[in-house]
Amino acid sequence: MDECINCQQDLSGGVYTAPWEDGDNEYGYVICPHCGAKNIDWASGDDD
Ligand SMILES: [Zn+2]
């Protein structure tokens, strides 16, 4: 993931929240530094 789903700008510099950090969120996500949209990192899910 490298660009925002909402504003299509670069997500570098955004705050990443890992799957275990926000209670029990199943996936990690990045908060866009430009618009604040939550960009789900689907690759972070536990897919065992
Ligand atoms: Zn954005």
N, CA, C, O and the ligand as a Tripos MOL2 file, in Angstrom:
@<TRIPOS>MOLECULE
protein
  193   191    49     0     0
PROTEIN
NO_CHARGES

@<TRIPOS>ATOM
      1 N           0.8520   -1.1910    0.0000 N.3       1 MET1
      2 CA          0.0000    0.0000    0.0000 C.3       1 MET1
      3 C           0.8840    1.2350    0.0000 C.2       1 MET1
      4 O           1.8050    1.3520    0.8090 O.2       1 MET1
      5 N           0.6000    2.1490   -0.9060 N.am      2 ASP2
      6 CA          1.4590    3.3170   -1.0030 C.3       2 ASP2
      7 C           0.6970    4.6110   -1.2860 C.2       2 ASP2
      8 O           1.2410    5.7070   -1.1490 O.2       2 ASP2
      9 N          -0.5600    4.4700   -1.6790 N.am      3 GLU3
     10 CA         -1.3280    5.6940   -1.8500 C.3       3 GLU3
     11 C          -2.6990    5.5720   -1.1940 C.2       3 GLU3
     12 O          -3.2440    4.4780   -1.0480 O.2       3 GLU3
     13 N          -3.2310    6.7000   -0.8120 N.am      4 CYS4
     14 CA         -4.4690    6.7350   -0.0520 C.3       4 CYS4
     15 C          -5.6820    6.3380   -0.9080 C.2       4 CYS4
     16 O          -5.7930    6.7310   -2.0690 O.2       4 CYS4
     17 N          -6.5850    5.5530   -0.3110 N.am      5 ILE5
     18 CA         -7.8000    5.1620   -1.0210 C.3       5 ILE5
     19 C          -8.7230    6.3560   -1.2350 C.2       5 ILE5
     20 O          -9.5710    6.3400   -2.1270 O.2       5 ILE5
     21 N          -8.5590    7.3610   -0.4380 N.am      6 ASN6
     22 CA         -9.4790    8.5080   -0.4840 C.3       6 ASN6
     23 C          -8.9560    9.6530   -1.3530 C.2       6 ASN6
     24 O          -9.6740   10.1870   -2.1990 O.2       6 ASN6
     25 N          -7.6900   10.0190   -1.1270 N.am      7 CYS7
     26 CA         -7.1710   11.1980   -1.8270 C.3       7 CYS7
     27 C          -6.0430   10.8440   -2.8010 C.2       7 CYS7
     28 O          -5.5370   11.7140   -3.5110 O.2       7 CYS7
     29 N          -5.6450    9.5460   -2.8350 N.am      8 GLN8
     30 CA         -4.6210    9.0650   -3.7690 C.3       8 GLN8
     31 C          -3.2630    9.7210   -3.5600 C.2       8 GLN8
     32 O          -2.4210    9.6840   -4.4570 O.2       8 GLN8
     33 N          -3.0400   10.3060   -2.4240 N.am      9 GLN9
     34 CA         -1.7200   10.8700   -2.1540 C.3       9 GLN9
     35 C          -0.8540    9.8400   -1.4370 C.2       9 GLN9
     36 O          -1.3350    8.8140   -0.9560 O.2       9 GLN9
     37 N           0.4320   10.1460   -1.3820 N.am     10 ASP10
     38 CA          1.4010    9.2180   -0.8090 C.3      10 ASP10
     39 C           1.1500    9.0010    0.6800 C.2      10 ASP10
     40 O           0.9910    9.9520    1.4450 O.2      10 ASP10
     41 N           1.1160    7.7170    1.0770 N.am     11 LEU11
     42 CA          0.8620    7.4040    2.4860 C.3      11 LEU11
     43 C           2.1230    7.4330    3.3390 C.2      11 LEU11
     44 O           2.0430    7.2730    4.5570 O.2      11 LEU11
     45 N           3.2820    7.6340    2.7270 N.am     12 SER12
     46 CA          4.4940    7.6850    3.5350 C.3      12 SER12
     47 C           4.3870    8.8480    4.5150 C.2      12 SER12
     48 O           4.0060    9.9580    4.1420 O.2      12 SER12
     49 N           4.7260    8.5800    5.7600 N.am     13 GLY13
     50 CA          4.5710    9.5870    6.7990 C.3      13 GLY13
     51 C           3.2930    9.4040    7.5840 C.2      13 GLY13
     52 O           3.1010   10.0400    8.6200 O.2      13 GLY13
     53 N           2.4010    8.5280    7.0930 N.am     14 GLY14
     54 CA          1.1680    8.2440    7.8160 C.3      14 GLY14
     55 C           1.4460    7.3510    9.0150 C.2      14 GLY14
     56 O           2.4550    6.6460    9.0500 O.2      14 GLY14
     57 N           0.5550    7.3810    9.9920 N.am     15 VAL15
     58 CA          0.7220    6.5790   11.1950 C.3      15 VAL15
     59 C           0.1280    5.1940   10.9700 C.2      15 VAL15
     60 O          -1.0490    5.0530   10.6380 O.2      15 VAL15
     61 N           0.9710    4.1670   11.1580 N.am     16 TYR16
     62 CA          0.5050    2.7980   10.9990 C.3      16 TYR16
     63 C           0.0590    2.2210   12.3350 C.2      16 TYR16
     64 O           0.7590    2.3450   13.3410 O.2      16 TYR16
     65 N          -1.1070    1.5930   12.3370 N.am     17 THR17
     66 CA         -1.5850    0.9000   13.5230 C.3      17 THR17
     67 C          -1.6480   -0.5910   13.2140 C.2      17 THR17
     68 O          -2.3710   -1.0150   12.3130 O.2      17 THR17
     69 N          -0.8940   -1.3760   13.9590 N.am     18 ALA18
     70 CA         -0.8250   -2.8120   13.7220 C.3      18 ALA18
     71 C          -2.1160   -3.4980   14.1750 C.2      18 ALA18
     72 O          -2.8890   -2.9230   14.9420 O.2      18 ALA18
     73 N          -2.3520   -4.7380   13.6990 N.am     19 PRO19
     74 CA         -3.6140   -5.4320   13.9760 C.3      19 PRO19
     75 C          -3.9210   -5.5830   15.4570 C.2      19 PRO19
     76 O          -5.0900   -5.6280   15.8400 O.2      19 PRO19
     77 N          -2.9180   -5.6600   16.2790 N.am     20 TRP20
     78 CA         -3.1550   -5.8910   17.6970 C.3      20 TRP20
     79 C          -3.1720   -4.6040   18.5320 C.2      20 TRP20
     80 O          -3.4060   -4.6470   19.7400 O.2      20 TRP20
     81 N          -2.9270   -3.4810   17.8920 N.am     21 GLU21
     82 CA         -2.7420   -2.2570   18.6660 C.3      21 GLU21
     83 C          -4.0270   -1.5160   19.0190 C.2      21 GLU21
     84 O          -4.0930   -0.8070   20.0230 O.2      21 GLU21
     85 N          -5.0340   -1.6860   18.1900 N.am     22 ASP22
     86 CA         -6.2660   -0.9250   18.4010 C.3      22 ASP22
     87 C          -7.3560   -1.8800   18.8650 C.2      22 ASP22
     88 O          -8.2970   -2.1780   18.1290 O.2      22 ASP22
     89 N          -7.2140   -2.3530   20.0950 N.am     23 GLY23
     90 CA         -8.1840   -3.3230   20.6080 C.3      23 GLY23
     91 C          -8.0060   -4.6440   19.8760 C.2      23 GLY23
     92 O          -6.9780   -5.3050   20.0260 O.2      23 GLY23
     93 N          -8.9960   -5.0290   19.0910 N.am     24 ASP24
     94 CA         -8.9100   -6.3070   18.3840 C.3      24 ASP24
     95 C          -9.1180   -6.1330   16.8840 C.2      24 ASP24
     96 O          -9.6760   -7.0040   16.2160 O.2      24 ASP24
     97 N          -8.6670   -5.0090   16.3720 N.am     25 ASN25
     98 CA         -8.7980   -4.8400   14.9150 C.3      25 ASN25
     99 C          -8.0840   -5.9660   14.1870 C.2      25 ASN25
    100 O          -6.9450   -6.3090   14.5040 O.2      25 ASN25
    101 N          -8.7690   -6.5330   13.2100 N.am     26 GLU26
    102 CA         -8.2260   -7.7080   12.5260 C.3      26 GLU26
    103 C          -7.0750   -7.3520   11.5840 C.2      26 GLU26
    104 O          -6.1660   -8.1510   11.3620 O.2      26 GLU26
    105 N          -7.1340   -6.1470   11.0400 N.am     27 TYR27
    106 CA         -6.1130   -5.7100   10.0890 C.3      27 TYR27
    107 C          -5.4250   -4.4430   10.5710 C.2      27 TYR27
    108 O          -6.0070   -3.6280   11.2870 O.2      27 TYR27
    109 N          -4.1810   -4.3010   10.1620 N.am     28 GLY28
    110 CA         -3.5080   -3.0420   10.4180 C.3      28 GLY28
    111 C          -4.0430   -1.9800    9.4720 C.2      28 GLY28
    112 O          -4.6930   -2.2870    8.4730 O.2      28 GLY28
    113 N          -3.7670   -0.7590    9.7950 N.am     29 TYR29
    114 CA         -4.1870    0.3140    8.8910 C.3      29 TYR29
    115 C          -3.2520    1.5170    9.0270 C.2      29 TYR29
    116 O          -2.5470    1.6820   10.0230 O.2      29 TYR29
    117 N          -3.2770    2.3370    7.9960 N.am     30 VAL30
    118 CA         -2.4870    3.5640    7.9940 C.3      30 VAL30
    119 C          -3.4430    4.7440    7.9230 C.2      30 VAL30
    120 O          -4.3460    4.7750    7.0860 O.2      30 VAL30
    121 N          -3.2380    5.7090    8.8010 N.am     31 ILE31
    122 CA         -4.0170    6.9330    8.7240 C.3      31 ILE31
    123 C          -3.3190    7.8850    7.7460 C.2      31 ILE31
    124 O          -2.1590    8.2480    7.9450 O.2      31 ILE31
    125 N          -4.0120    8.2720    6.7220 N.am     32 CYS32
    126 CA         -3.4450    9.1550    5.7070 C.3      32 CYS32
    127 C          -3.0160   10.4850    6.3310 C.2      32 CYS32
    128 O          -3.7930   11.1290    7.0360 O.2      32 CYS32
    129 N          -1.7770   10.8850    6.0640 N.am     33 PRO33
    130 CA         -1.2940   12.1490    6.6330 C.3      33 PRO33
    131 C          -1.9030   13.3720    5.9480 C.2      33 PRO33
    132 O          -1.7530   14.4970    6.4230 O.2      33 PRO33
    133 N          -2.5830   13.1450    4.8420 N.am     34 HIS34
    134 CA         -3.1300   14.2710    4.0850 C.3      34 HIS34
    135 C          -4.6060   14.5080    4.4050 C.2      34 HIS34
    136 O          -5.0270   15.6490    4.5990 O.2      34 HIS34
    137 N          -5.3920   13.4250    4.4600 N.am     35 CYS35
    138 CA         -6.8360   13.6040    4.6400 C.3      35 CYS35
    139 C          -7.3690   12.8850    5.8710 C.2      35 CYS35
    140 O          -8.5200   13.0970    6.2540 O.2      35 CYS35
    141 N          -6.5560   12.0400    6.5000 N.am     36 GLY36
    142 CA         -6.9910   11.3640    7.7120 C.3      36 GLY36
    143 C          -7.7970   10.0980    7.4760 C.2      36 GLY36
    144 O          -8.3090    9.5140    8.4310 O.2      36 GLY36
    145 N          -7.9240    9.6620    6.2420 N.am     37 ALA37
    146 CA         -8.6710    8.4440    5.9540 C.3      37 ALA37
    147 C          -7.9210    7.2110    6.4560 C.2      37 ALA37
    148 O          -6.6910    7.1600    6.4370 O.2      37 ALA37
    149 N          -8.6840    6.2310    6.9010 N.am     38 LYS38
    150 CA         -8.0950    4.9750    7.3590 C.3      38 LYS38
    151 C          -7.9140    4.0520    6.1630 C.2      38 LYS38
    152 O          -8.8900    3.6870    5.5070 O.2      38 LYS38
    153 N          -6.6770    3.6740    5.8780 N.am     39 ASN39
    154 CA         -6.3730    2.7770    4.7620 C.3      39 ASN39
    155 C          -6.0260    1.4030    5.3100 C.2      39 ASN39
    156 O          -4.9430    1.2050    5.8620 O.2      39 ASN39
    157 N          -6.9320    0.4650    5.1620 N.am     40 ILE40
    158 CA         -6.7360   -0.8800    5.6890 C.3      40 ILE40
    159 C          -5.6030   -1.5930    4.9540 C.2      40 ILE40
    160 O          -5.5460   -1.5930    3.7250 O.2      40 ILE40
    161 N          -4.7060   -2.2000    5.7270 N.am     41 ASP41
    162 CA         -3.6200   -2.9870    5.1450 C.3      41 ASP41
    163 C          -4.0590   -4.4390    5.1200 C.2      41 ASP41
    164 O          -3.8260   -5.1810    6.0740 O.2      41 ASP41
    165 N          -4.6950   -4.8460    4.0270 N.am     42 TRP42
    166 CA         -5.2900   -6.1850    3.9500 C.3      42 TRP42
    167 C          -4.2340   -7.2800    4.0830 C.2      42 TRP42
    168 O          -4.5450   -8.3890    4.5190 O.2      42 TRP42
    169 N          -3.0090   -6.9840    3.7180 N.am     43 ALA43
    170 CA         -1.9440   -7.9760    3.7870 C.3      43 ALA43
    171 C          -1.5440   -8.2930    5.2230 C.2      43 ALA43
    172 O          -0.8130   -9.2540    5.4650 O.2      43 ALA43
    173 N          -2.0150   -7.4970    6.1700 N.am     44 SER44
    174 CA         -1.6060   -7.6650    7.5580 C.3      44 SER44
    175 C          -2.4590   -8.6670    8.3170 C.2      44 SER44
    176 O          -2.1350   -9.0150    9.4520 O.2      44 SER44
    177 N          -3.5500   -9.1410    7.7080 N.am     45 GLY45
    178 CA         -4.4480  -10.0550    8.4040 C.3      45 GLY45
    179 C          -3.7760  -11.3720    8.7090 C.2      45 GLY45
    180 O          -2.8840  -11.8160    7.9860 O.2      45 GLY45
    181 N          -4.2140  -11.9930    9.7920 N.am     46 ASP46
    182 CA         -3.6810  -13.2970   10.1660 C.3      46 ASP46
    183 C          -4.3810  -14.3490    9.3210 C.2      46 ASP46
    184 O          -5.5460  -14.6740    9.5530 O.2      46 ASP46
    185 N          -3.6710  -14.8710    8.3500 N.am     47 ASP47
    186 CA         -4.2950  -15.7310    7.3440 C.3      47 ASP47
    187 C          -3.8130  -17.1680    7.4610 C.2      47 ASP47
    188 O          -3.6850  -17.8580    6.4500 O.2      47 ASP47
    189 N          -3.5510  -17.6160    8.6430 N.am     48 ASP48
    190 CA         -3.0680  -18.9740    8.8540 C.3      48 ASP48
    191 C          -4.1160  -20.0050    8.4770 C.2      48 ASP48
    192 O          -3.8720  -21.2050    8.5940 O.2      48 ASP48
    193 ZN         -5.7720   10.6050    1.9980 Zn       49 ZN49
@<TRIPOS>BOND
     1     1     2 1
     2     2     3 1
     3     3     4 2
     4     3     5 am
     5     5     6 1
     6     6     7 1
     7     7     8 2
     8     7     9 am
     9     9    10 1
    10    10    11 1
    11    11    12 2
    12    11    13 am
    13    13    14 1
    14    14    15 1
    15    15    16 2
    16    15    17 am
    17    17    18 1
    18    18    19 1
    19    19    20 2
    20    19    21 am
    21    21    22 1
    22    22    23 1
    23    23    24 2
    24    23    25 am
    25    25    26 1
    26    26    27 1
    27    27    28 2
    28    27    29 am
    29    29    30 1
    30    30    31 1
    31    31    32 2
    32    31    33 am
    33    33    34 1
    34    34    35 1
    35    35    36 2
    36    35    37 am
    37    37    38 1
    38    38    39 1
    39    39    40 2
    40    39    41 am
    41    41    42 1
    42    42    43 1
    43    43    44 2
    44    43    45 am
    45    45    46 1
    46    46    47 1
    47    47    48 2
    48    47    49 am
    49    49    50 1
    50    50    51 1
    51    51    52 2
    52    51    53 am
    53    53    54 1
    54    54    55 1
    55    55    56 2
    56    55    57 am
    57    57    58 1
    58    58    59 1
    59    59    60 2
    60    59    61 am
    61    61    62 1
    62    62    63 1
    63    63    64 2
    64    63    65 am
    65    65    66 1
    66    66    67 1
    67    67    68 2
    68    67    69 am
    69    69    70 1
    70    70    71 1
    71    71    72 2
    72    71    73 am
    73    73    74 1
    74    74    75 1
    75    75    76 2
    76    75    77 am
    77    77    78 1
    78    78    79 1
    79    79    80 2
    80    79    81 am
    81    81    82 1
    82    82    83 1
    83    83    84 2
    84    83    85 am
    85    85    86 1
    86    86    87 1
    87    87    88 2
    88    87    89 am
    89    89    90 1
    90    90    91 1
    91    91    92 2
    92    91    93 am
    93    93    94 1
    94    94    95 1
    95    95    96 2
    96    95    97 am
    97    97    98 1
    98    98    99 1
    99    99   100 2
   100    99   101 am
   101   101   102 1
   102   102   103 1
   103   103   104 2
   104   103   105 am
   105   105   106 1
   106   106   107 1
   107   107   108 2
   108   107   109 am
   109   109   110 1
   110   110   111 1
   111   111   112 2
   112   111   113 am
   113   113   114 1
   114   114   115 1
   115   115   116 2
   116   115   117 am
   117   117   118 1
   118   118   119 1
   119   119   120 2
   120   119   121 am
   121   121   122 1
   122   122   123 1
   123   123   124 2
   124   123   125 am
   125   125   126 1
   126   126   127 1
   127   127   128 2
   128   127   129 am
   129   129   130 1
   130   130   131 1
   131   131   132 2
   132   131   133 am
   133   133   134 1
   134   134   135 1
   135   135   136 2
   136   135   137 am
   137   137   138 1
   138   138   139 1
   139   139   140 2
   140   139   141 am
   141   141   142 1
   142   142   143 1
   143   143   144 2
   144   143   145 am
   145   145   146 1
   146   146   147 1
   147   147   148 2
   148   147   149 am
   149   149   150 1
   150   150   151 1
   151   151   152 2
   152   151   153 am
   153   153   154 1
   154   154   155 1
   155   155   156 2
   156   155   157 am
   157   157   158 1
   158   158   159 1
   159   159   160 2
   160   159   161 am
   161   161   162 1
   162   162   163 1
   163   163   164 2
   164   163   165 am
   165   165   166 1
   166   166   167 1
   167   167   168 2
   168   167   169 am
   169   169   170 1
   170   170   171 1
   171   171   172 2
   172   171   173 am
   173   173   174 1
   174   174   175 1
   175   175   176 2
   176   175   177 am
   177   177   178 1
   178   178   179 1
   179   179   180 2
   180   179   181 am
   181   181   182 1
   182   182   183 1
   183   183   184 2
   184   183   185 am
   185   185   186 1
   186   186   187 1
   187   187   188 2
   188   187   189 am
   189   189   190 1
   190   190   191 1
   191   191   192 2
@<TRIPOS>SUBSTRUCTURE
     1 MET1         2 RESIDUE 1 A MET
     2 ASP2         6 RESIDUE 1 A ASP
     3 GLU3        10 RESIDUE 1 A GLU
     4 CYS4        14 RESIDUE 1 A CYS
     5 ILE5        18 RESIDUE 1 A ILE
     6 ASN6        22 RESIDUE 1 A ASN
     7 CYS7        26 RESIDUE 1 A CYS
     8 GLN8        30 RESIDUE 1 A GLN
     9 GLN9        34 RESIDUE 1 A GLN
    10 ASP10       38 RESIDUE 1 A ASP
    11 LEU11       42 RESIDUE 1 A LEU
    12 SER12       46 RESIDUE 1 A SER
    13 GLY13       50 RESIDUE 1 A GLY
    14 GLY14       54 RESIDUE 1 A GLY
    15 VAL15       58 RESIDUE 1 A VAL
    16 TYR16       62 RESIDUE 1 A TYR
    17 THR17       66 RESIDUE 1 A THR
    18 ALA18       70 RESIDUE 1 A ALA
    19 PRO19       74 RESIDUE 1 A PRO
    20 TRP20       78 RESIDUE 1 A TRP
    21 GLU21       82 RESIDUE 1 A GLU
    22 ASP22       86 RESIDUE 1 A ASP
    23 GLY23       90 RESIDUE 1 A GLY
    24 ASP24       94 RESIDUE 1 A ASP
    25 ASN25       98 RESIDUE 1 A ASN
    26 GLU26      102 RESIDUE 1 A GLU
    27 TYR27      106 RESIDUE 1 A TYR
    28 GLY28      110 RESIDUE 1 A GLY
    29 TYR29      114 RESIDUE 1 A TYR
    30 VAL30      118 RESIDUE 1 A VAL
    31 ILE31      122 RESIDUE 1 A ILE
    32 CYS32      126 RESIDUE 1 A CYS
    33 PRO33      130 RESIDUE 1 A PRO
    34 HIS34      134 RESIDUE 1 A HIS
    35 CYS35      138 RESIDUE 1 A CYS
    36 GLY36      142 RESIDUE 1 A GLY
    37 ALA37      146 RESIDUE 1 A ALA
    38 LYS38      150 RESIDUE 1 A LYS
    39 ASN39      154 RESIDUE 1 A ASN
    40 ILE40      158 RESIDUE 1 A ILE
    41 ASP41      162 RESIDUE 1 A ASP
    42 TRP42      166 RESIDUE 1 A TRP
    43 ALA43      170 RESIDUE 1 A ALA
    44 SER44      174 RESIDUE 1 A SER
    45 GLY45      178 RESIDUE 1 A GLY
    46 ASP46      182 RESIDUE 1 A ASP
    47 ASP47      186 RESIDUE 1 A ASP
    48 ASP48      190 RESIDUE 1 A ASP
    49 ZN49       193 GROUP 0 **** ****
